[in-house]
Structure formats: C-alpha cells, structure tokens
Amino acid sequence: MSTTLPDSYEQFLTDTTALSQLRPNTLRAYRYELSAAALNKRFRVPLDDLTLAMLEQWISRKPASPSTIGRRAAALSRFFDWAIRHDLCERNPLVGRASVRSRRRLPRPVRNPDDLDAVETAIAGAPQPFRLIFTILRETGMRVSEVLDLRLGDVSLEASHEALRVREPKNGIERTVVLGPTATPKTLRGLRAYLKIFQGHGAHELLFRSNRGTRISYDAAHYQWARLCIKAGLIDEKGKPRYSIHQLRHTRGSELIAQGQRVEIVQRVLGHRDIRSTLGYAELNEAQVREALEQPGKR
C-alpha cells in the first residue's frame, strides 16, 4: 500500500461517520492540523512507513503546549484508525503512545482595578456586534467559542427566566447560562436592543454574524479585542495586548469566588466538568484566606 497522508486526509475529513462524535471546534482543529501535516515533506511517504519517532517529532514541534500536543496526536491517531478501516495502512503508529499530562494552571484574571475599568470603558465603545460579544464574555464568563456559536433560539429573555443555551460546550455537556438584572445587567440590556433587528428571523440563525452572513471567527474576535486593548492603552512594549479575551472568563470566575459564592455555583456558571478547574479560582483569592487566618473567630 502506497497511500500517503496528503493523498487521503481530505477523504477522512469528509467521512461523516468517522467524525460524527466530534464538536465543530474539534473538527476545525483537526482540519488545521492535518492540512499542515499534508504540506510537510515527511508525510509524502506511504502511511505504513511513518514511525512513532517521526510522528512524535512532528507532534512536539514548537510552539507546543500540552494541549496543542494532545490535539495534534488525537488528530493523527483518529486519521490512522480511519485509514486502517479503509485498508489504506496496516497499523496506527500512535497506539500505545504515552500522553503528555498537561499542567493545571491557575486562572489569570484582570486584577488591576484601573485596567479593568479601562477594559469595560473600551468594551462600551466597541462596534457591534463585538460590543455585545465582549459584554457577554465579561459578565457571564462564557468561553469565546460558546458565545460565537449562539443561535437566536438560544436566547431567552422571558422575565425571571433570562438565559443563554450553550449547545456546543468544550466539555460536551449542554448547559444553560443564567442571566439576571443584577448579575448581568449590561448583557440583558444589550441583548434586548440587539435582538430588535432580528424580528422575524428563524431560531436557527446565528446570533452574531460577519458582514458575509457567516459565523464570526475567533480570529476576527481576537483582532477586535486587540484593537480594543490598543484603544484602552493596555498593550506591552511590543504593542501586543496585555490581556487576552479568555481572561474575561478568568476575571468573572474570580469575582464570583470573591463574592463568597460556593464553588459548586461557580462551577455551574463557568461550565466546568471537573470541579478541580473551579478550585483554581478559589486558590487565587489570597485576601479571603488571609482574613480567615487572621480572624479565626469570624464565620
């Protein structure tokens, strides 16, 4: 058999049976990783000639965080499993490969009050739909992909039942993001005003769309975020943003812990499958720990 990865990866990506269990974001990541591999000359050999050492060198190329390495390995391993079923090769060289355990990192909220004020002022002046996108991220702690995937039918503004439905979460479990006049006032006001332009549209249509009517990409959101940081003066000496969009999520989670919310509530708000991820936010609040230790009689 002389089939190569460049010859066959497109067929793999169009096989809905092989990819039926994957989320849209994972599919996009697999396409990116396999397309990059197809352009590299090391993959222009029969699939059975590819060894674990050759693949390991490719998978661990820089930049390579543990999560990136895991994604690359998963994409290639699933591809080889598919190739075996279609008689394109006899083995999967990644079988038995030891996975890289990612180090659990503490969240990085926007701690400086002046910086946070500058971020919120810049968000208020951002163009739509990014003003509302960033507002939702700031007040709910949702992931960027979750907000960009919202459909009109995922928004409920019924009194006392205001919420957003997350259909494609990172952990694969659908959830409801609770909204309210106290917890998310700017989000509610923004959604009510924004939805007026969508009267008569179908529930399946995207809430946030590009000028071409397509889903707004993460790159587009990142570009607008970079412009926002420049406007707010929150850039480093190289002119790059000092904070990432994802840090809005970290900031909201740490705020909820600081308010005294139970860890289980914060886990529910942020959509963490593993409560250990939420406990990272609790570890951040040094002031609460110090107060409890210095005032042991206080409950």
DRENDO-1510 file (C-alpha; in Angstrom, 1 decimal, always signed):
<recs>
REC; n; res; u; v; w
REC; 1; MET; +0.0; +0.0; +0.0 .
REC; 2; SER; +1.4; +3.4; -1.0 .
REC; 3; THR; -1.2; +5.8; +0.1 .
REC; 4; THR; +0.1; +8.9; +1.8 .
REC; 5; LEU; -1.4; +11.3; +4.2 .
REC; 6; PRO; -1.6; +14.2; +1.6 .
REC; 7; ASP; -3.5; +11.8; -0.7 .
REC; 8; SER; -6.1; +10.7; +1.8 .
REC; 9; TYR; -6.6; +13.3; +4.6 .
REC; 10; GLU; -9.3; +15.2; +2.7 .
REC; 11; GLN; -11.3; +12.0; +2.3 .
REC; 12; PHE; -11.0; +11.4; +6.0 .
REC; 13; LEU; -12.3; +14.9; +6.8 .
REC; 14; THR; -15.4; +14.3; +4.6 .
REC; 15; ASP; -16.2; +11.0; +6.2 .
REC; 16; THR; -19.1; +12.0; +8.5 .
REC; 17; THR; -19.2; +8.5; +10.1 .
REC; 18; ALA; -15.6; +8.8; +11.3 .
REC; 19; LEU; -16.2; +12.4; +12.6 .
REC; 20; SER; -19.8; +12.2; +13.9 .
REC; 21; GLN; -18.8; +12.4; +17.6 .
REC; 22; LEU; -16.7; +15.5; +17.2 .
REC; 23; ARG; -17.7; +19.0; +18.0 .
REC; 24; PRO; -17.4; +21.8; +15.3 .
REC; 25; ASN; -14.4; +23.4; +17.1 .
REC; 26; THR; -12.6; +20.0; +17.2 .
REC; 27; LEU; -13.3; +19.4; +13.5 .
REC; 28; ARG; -11.8; +22.7; +12.7 .
REC; 29; ALA; -8.7; +21.9; +14.8 .
REC; 30; TYR; -8.3; +18.5; +13.1 .
REC; 31; ARG; -8.6; +20.1; +9.6 .
REC; 32; TYR; -5.9; +22.6; +10.5 .
REC; 33; GLU; -3.5; +20.0; +11.9 .
REC; 34; LEU; -3.9; +17.5; +9.1 .
REC; 35; SER; -3.7; +20.2; +6.4 .
REC; 36; ALA; -0.4; +21.4; +8.0 .
REC; 37; ALA; +0.9; +17.9; +8.0 .
REC; 38; ALA; +0.0; +17.3; +4.4 .
REC; 39; LEU; +2.2; +20.2; +3.4 .
REC; 40; ASN; +5.3; +18.8; +5.1 .
REC; 41; LYS; +7.5; +16.6; +3.1 .
REC; 42; ARG; +8.0; +13.9; +5.8 .
REC; 43; PHE; +4.4; +12.8; +5.2 .
REC; 44; ARG; +4.9; +12.2; +1.4 .
REC; 45; VAL; +5.7; +8.5; +2.2 .
REC; 46; PRO; +3.4; +5.5; +2.5 .
REC; 47; LEU; +1.4; +5.6; +5.7 .
REC; 48; ASP; +3.0; +2.3; +6.9 .
REC; 49; ASP; +6.4; +3.9; +6.6 .
REC; 50; LEU; +5.6; +6.6; +9.2 .
REC; 51; THR; +7.1; +5.6; +12.6 .
REC; 52; LEU; +6.2; +6.8; +16.1 .
REC; 53; ALA; +9.5; +8.7; +16.2 .
REC; 54; MET; +8.8; +10.6; +13.0 .
REC; 55; LEU; +5.3; +11.5; +14.2 .
REC; 56; GLU; +6.5; +12.4; +17.7 .
REC; 57; GLN; +8.9; +14.9; +16.2 .
REC; 58; TRP; +6.1; +16.5; +14.2 .
REC; 59; ILE; +3.6; +16.5; +17.1 .
REC; 60; SER; +6.0; +18.1; +19.5 .
REC; 61; ARG; +7.3; +20.8; +17.2 .
REC; 62; LYS; +7.2; +24.3; +18.6 .
REC; 63; PRO; +5.1; +26.1; +19.7 .
REC; 64; ALA; +3.8; +23.1; +21.6 .
REC; 65; SER; +1.8; +23.5; +24.8 .
REC; 66; PRO; +0.5; +20.2; +26.3 .
REC; 67; SER; -3.0; +20.9; +24.9 .
REC; 68; THR; -1.6; +21.5; +21.4 .
REC; 69; ILE; +0.5; +18.3; +21.5 .
REC; 70; GLY; -2.6; +16.4; +22.6 .
REC; 71; ARG; -4.7; +17.9; +19.8 .
REC; 72; ARG; -2.1; +17.0; +17.2 .
REC; 73; ALA; -1.7; +13.5; +18.5 .
REC; 74; ALA; -5.5; +13.0; +18.6 .
REC; 75; ALA; -6.0; +14.2; +15.0 .
REC; 76; LEU; -3.3; +11.9; +13.6 .
REC; 77; SER; -4.4; +8.9; +15.7 .
REC; 78; ARG; -8.0; +9.2; +14.6 .
REC; 79; PHE; -6.8; +9.6; +11.0 .
REC; 80; PHE; -4.7; +6.4; +11.2 .
REC; 81; ASP; -7.6; +4.5; +12.8 .
REC; 82; TRP; -9.8; +5.6; +9.8 .
REC; 83; ALA; -7.1; +4.6; +7.4 .
REC; 84; ILE; -6.8; +1.1; +8.8 .
REC; 85; ARG; -10.6; +0.6; +8.5 .
REC; 86; HIS; -10.3; +1.6; +4.8 .
REC; 87; ASP; -7.4; -0.7; +4.1 .
REC; 88; LEU; -5.0; +2.3; +3.5 .
REC; 89; CYS; -2.5; +1.1; +6.0 .
REC; 90; GLU; -2.0; -1.8; +8.4 .
REC; 91; ARG; -1.2; -0.1; +11.7 .
REC; 92; ASN; -1.5; +3.0; +13.8 .
REC; 93; PRO; +2.0; +4.0; +14.9 .
REC; 94; LEU; +0.5; +6.1; +17.7 .
REC; 95; VAL; -1.1; +3.2; +19.5 .
REC; 96; GLY; +0.3; +2.9; +23.0 .
REC; 97; ARG; +1.9; +6.4; +22.8 .
REC; 98; ALA; +2.2; +7.9; +26.3 .
REC; 99; SER; +0.1; +11.1; +26.6 .
REC; 100; VAL; +1.6; +14.3; +27.8 .
REC; 101; ARG; -0.1; +15.3; +31.1 .
REC; 102; SER; -0.9; +19.0; +31.0 .
REC; 103; ARG; -0.1; +21.1; +34.0 .
REC; 104; ARG; -3.1; +22.7; +35.6 .
REC; 105; ARG; -2.6; +26.4; +35.6 .
REC; 106; LEU; -4.1; +29.0; +37.8 .
REC; 107; PRO; -6.5; +31.5; +36.2 .
REC; 108; ARG; -5.2; +34.9; +35.3 .
REC; 109; PRO; -7.9; +37.5; +36.0 .
REC; 110; VAL; -7.5; +41.2; +35.3 .
REC; 111; ARG; -6.5; +42.1; +38.8 .
REC; 112; ASN; -5.7; +45.8; +38.4 .
REC; 113; PRO; -8.9; +47.9; +39.0 .
REC; 114; ASP; -7.7; +50.7; +36.7 .
REC; 115; ASP; -7.1; +48.2; +33.9 .
REC; 116; LEU; -10.5; +46.6; +34.4 .
REC; 117; ASP; -12.1; +50.0; +34.3 .
REC; 118; ALA; -10.2; +50.7; +31.1 .
REC; 119; VAL; -11.4; +47.4; +29.6 .
REC; 120; GLU; -15.0; +48.0; +30.4 .
REC; 121; THR; -14.9; +51.5; +29.0 .
REC; 122; ALA; -13.4; +50.2; +25.8 .
REC; 123; ILE; -16.0; +47.5; +25.6 .
REC; 124; ALA; -18.8; +50.1; +25.9 .
REC; 125; GLY; -17.3; +51.9; +22.9 .
REC; 126; ALA; -16.6; +48.9; +20.7 .
REC; 127; PRO; -18.6; +48.5; +17.4 .
REC; 128; GLN; -21.4; +46.0; +17.3 .
REC; 129; PRO; -21.6; +43.0; +17.3 .
REC; 130; PHE; -18.3; +42.9; +19.2 .
REC; 131; ARG; -19.6; +45.3; +21.9 .
REC; 132; LEU; -22.2; +42.7; +22.9 .
REC; 133; ILE; -19.9; +39.8; +22.4 .
REC; 134; PHE; -17.3; +41.2; +24.8 .
REC; 135; THR; -20.1; +42.3; +27.2 .
REC; 136; ILE; -21.4; +38.7; +27.4 .
REC; 137; LEU; -17.9; +37.4; +27.9 .
REC; 138; ARG; -17.3; +39.9; +30.7 .
REC; 139; GLU; -20.5; +39.3; +32.6 .
REC; 140; THR; -21.1; +35.6; +32.2 .
REC; 141; GLY; -17.6; +34.1; +32.0 .
REC; 142; MET; -18.6; +32.1; +28.9 .
REC; 143; ARG; -15.9; +30.8; +26.5 .
REC; 144; VAL; -15.4; +32.7; +23.3 .
REC; 145; SER; -16.4; +29.8; +21.1 .
REC; 146; GLU; -19.6; +29.4; +23.1 .
REC; 147; VAL; -20.7; +33.0; +22.5 .
REC; 148; LEU; -19.8; +32.9; +18.8 .
REC; 149; ASP; -21.8; +29.7; +18.3 .
REC; 150; LEU; -25.1; +31.1; +19.8 .
REC; 151; ARG; -28.2; +31.0; +17.7 .
REC; 152; LEU; -31.3; +33.2; +18.0 .
REC; 153; GLY; -33.2; +30.4; +19.5 .
REC; 154; ASP; -30.6; +30.0; +22.3 .
REC; 155; VAL; -31.6; +33.4; +23.8 .
REC; 156; SER; -34.4; +33.6; +26.3 .
REC; 157; LEU; -35.4; +37.0; +27.6 .
REC; 158; GLU; -38.6; +36.0; +29.4 .
REC; 159; ALA; -38.8; +37.7; +32.8 .
REC; 160; SER; -37.2; +35.7; +35.6 .
REC; 161; HIS; -36.1; +33.1; +33.0 .
REC; 162; GLU; -33.5; +35.0; +31.1 .
REC; 163; ALA; -30.8; +32.7; +29.9 .
REC; 164; LEU; -28.5; +31.6; +27.1 .
REC; 165; ARG; -28.3; +28.0; +25.9 .
REC; 166; VAL; -24.9; +26.6; +25.2 .
REC; 167; ARG; -25.2; +23.7; +22.7 .
REC; 168; GLU; -21.6; +23.1; +21.8 .
REC; 169; PRO; -19.6; +23.4; +25.1 .
REC; 170; LYS; -16.0; +22.4; +25.4 .
REC; 171; ASN; -16.7; +19.5; +27.7 .
REC; 172; GLY; -19.6; +18.2; +25.5 .
REC; 173; ILE; -22.3; +18.8; +28.1 .
REC; 174; GLU; -25.0; +21.3; +27.2 .
REC; 175; ARG; -25.8; +23.9; +29.8 .
REC; 176; THR; -27.9; +27.0; +30.4 .
REC; 177; VAL; -26.2; +30.2; +31.3 .
REC; 178; VAL; -28.4; +32.1; +33.7 .
REC; 179; LEU; -28.8; +35.8; +33.1 .
REC; 180; GLY; -30.3; +38.4; +35.5 .
REC; 181; PRO; -30.8; +42.1; +36.1 .
REC; 182; THR; -28.3; +42.1; +39.0 .
REC; 183; ALA; -25.6; +39.6; +37.7 .
REC; 184; THR; -25.6; +40.5; +34.0 .
REC; 185; PRO; -27.4; +43.9; +33.6 .
REC; 186; LYS; -25.4; +45.1; +30.6 .
REC; 187; THR; -25.8; +41.8; +28.8 .
REC; 188; LEU; -29.6; +41.9; +29.2 .
REC; 189; ARG; -29.9; +45.5; +28.0 .
REC; 190; GLY; -27.6; +44.7; +25.1 .
REC; 191; LEU; -29.5; +41.6; +24.0 .
REC; 192; ARG; -32.9; +43.3; +24.2 .
REC; 193; ALA; -31.7; +46.1; +22.0 .
REC; 194; TYR; -29.7; +43.9; +19.6 .
REC; 195; LEU; -32.5; +41.4; +19.0 .
REC; 196; LYS; -34.8; +44.1; +17.7 .
REC; 197; ILE; -33.1; +43.9; +14.3 .
REC; 198; PHE; -33.7; +40.1; +14.1 .
REC; 199; GLN; -37.5; +40.2; +14.4 .
REC; 200; GLY; -39.0; +37.6; +12.0 .
REC; 201; HIS; -35.7; +35.6; +11.7 .
REC; 202; GLY; -35.5; +31.9; +12.3 .
REC; 203; ALA; -34.4; +30.5; +15.7 .
REC; 204; HIS; -31.6; +28.5; +13.9 .
REC; 205; GLU; -29.9; +31.6; +12.6 .
REC; 206; LEU; -26.6; +32.8; +14.1 .
REC; 207; LEU; -26.9; +35.5; +16.8 .
REC; 208; PHE; -23.6; +37.0; +15.7 .
REC; 209; ARG; -22.7; +37.1; +12.0 .
REC; 210; SER; -19.9; +38.6; +9.9 .
REC; 211; ASN; -20.5; +41.0; +7.1 .
REC; 212; ARG; -20.8; +38.0; +4.8 .
REC; 213; GLY; -23.5; +36.5; +7.0 .
REC; 214; THR; -21.2; +33.7; +8.3 .
REC; 215; ARG; -20.2; +32.8; +11.8 .
REC; 216; ILE; -17.7; +35.3; +13.3 .
REC; 217; SER; -14.3; +33.5; +13.6 .
REC; 218; TYR; -12.2; +33.5; +16.7 .
REC; 219; ASP; -9.5; +35.4; +14.6 .
REC; 220; ALA; -12.0; +38.2; +13.9 .
REC; 221; ALA; -12.9; +38.4; +17.6 .
REC; 222; HIS; -9.2; +38.4; +18.5 .
REC; 223; TYR; -8.5; +41.2; +16.0 .
REC; 224; GLN; -11.3; +43.3; +17.5 .
REC; 225; TRP; -10.0; +42.5; +21.0 .
REC; 226; ALA; -6.5; +43.7; +20.0 .
REC; 227; ARG; -8.0; +47.0; +18.7 .
REC; 228; LEU; -9.9; +47.4; +22.0 .
REC; 229; CYS; -6.7; +46.9; +24.0 .
REC; 230; ILE; -4.9; +49.4; +21.9 .
REC; 231; LYS; -7.7; +51.9; +22.4 .
REC; 232; ALA; -7.6; +51.3; +26.2 .
REC; 233; GLY; -3.8; +51.6; +26.3 .
REC; 234; LEU; -3.5; +48.0; +27.6 .
REC; 235; ILE; -0.5; +47.0; +25.4 .
REC; 236; ASP; +3.0; +45.9; +26.2 .
REC; 237; GLU; +6.3; +47.3; +24.9 .
REC; 238; LYS; +5.8; +45.3; +21.7 .
REC; 239; GLY; +2.4; +46.7; +21.1 .
REC; 240; LYS; +0.6; +43.5; +21.9 .
REC; 241; PRO; -2.5; +43.2; +24.2 .
REC; 242; ARG; -1.6; +42.8; +27.9 .
REC; 243; TYR; -4.7; +40.7; +28.4 .
REC; 244; SER; -6.4; +38.0; +26.3 .
REC; 245; ILE; -10.1; +37.7; +25.6 .
REC; 246; HIS; -10.1; +34.5; +27.7 .
REC; 247; GLN; -9.0; +36.5; +30.7 .
REC; 248; LEU; -12.5; +37.9; +30.8 .
REC; 249; ARG; -13.7; +34.5; +31.8 .
REC; 250; HIS; -11.0; +34.2; +34.5 .
REC; 251; THR; -12.0; +37.6; +35.8 .
REC; 252; ARG; -15.6; +36.7; +36.1 .
REC; 253; GLY; -14.8; +33.4; +37.9 .
REC; 254; SER; -12.5; +35.1; +40.4 .
REC; 255; GLU; -15.1; +37.8; +41.1 .
REC; 256; LEU; -17.7; +35.2; +41.9 .
REC; 257; ILE; -15.4; +33.5; +44.4 .
REC; 258; ALA; -14.5; +36.9; +45.9 .
REC; 259; GLN; -18.3; +37.5; +46.4 .
REC; 260; GLY; -18.4; +34.4; +48.5 .
REC; 261; GLN; -20.3; +32.2; +46.0 .
REC; 262; ARG; -20.0; +28.5; +46.6 .
REC; 263; VAL; -17.5; +26.6; +44.4 .
REC; 264; GLU; -20.4; +24.5; +43.1 .
REC; 265; ILE; -22.2; +27.6; +41.9 .
REC; 266; VAL; -19.1; +28.9; +40.2 .
REC; 267; GLN; -18.6; +25.5; +38.6 .
REC; 268; ARG; -22.1; +25.7; +37.2 .
REC; 269; VAL; -21.7; +29.3; +35.9 .
REC; 270; LEU; -18.4; +28.5; +34.1 .
REC; 271; GLY; -19.5; +25.1; +32.8 .
REC; 272; HIS; -16.5; +23.2; +34.3 .
REC; 273; ARG; -16.9; +19.4; +34.1 .
REC; 274; ASP; -14.2; +18.9; +36.6 .
REC; 275; ILE; -14.5; +20.9; +39.8 .
REC; 276; ARG; -10.7; +20.9; +40.1 .
REC; 277; SER; -10.8; +23.5; +37.4 .
REC; 278; THR; -13.1; +25.7; +39.5 .
REC; 279; LEU; -10.9; +25.2; +42.6 .
REC; 280; GLY; -8.2; +27.1; +40.8 .
REC; 281; TYR; -10.3; +30.2; +41.2 .
REC; 282; ALA; -10.6; +29.6; +44.9 .
REC; 283; GLU; -6.8; +29.4; +45.2 .
REC; 284; LEU; -6.5; +32.8; +43.7 .
REC; 285; ASN; -8.3; +34.7; +46.5 .
REC; 286; GLU; -5.4; +35.2; +48.9 .
REC; 287; ALA; -7.2; +38.1; +50.6 .
REC; 288; GLN; -10.0; +35.8; +51.8 .
REC; 289; VAL; -7.6; +33.2; +53.1 .
REC; 290; ARG; -5.6; +35.8; +54.9 .
REC; 291; GLU; -8.7; +37.3; +56.5 .
REC; 292; ALA; -9.9; +33.9; +57.7 .
REC; 293; LEU; -6.5; +33.1; +59.2 .
REC; 294; GLU; -6.1; +36.5; +60.9 .
REC; 295; GLN; -9.7; +36.5; +62.2 .
REC; 296; PRO; -10.3; +32.8; +63.3 .
REC; 297; GLY; -13.3; +33.8; +65.3 .
REC; 298; LYS; -15.1; +35.2; +62.3 .
REC; 299; ARG; -17.5; +32.8; +60.5 .
</recs>
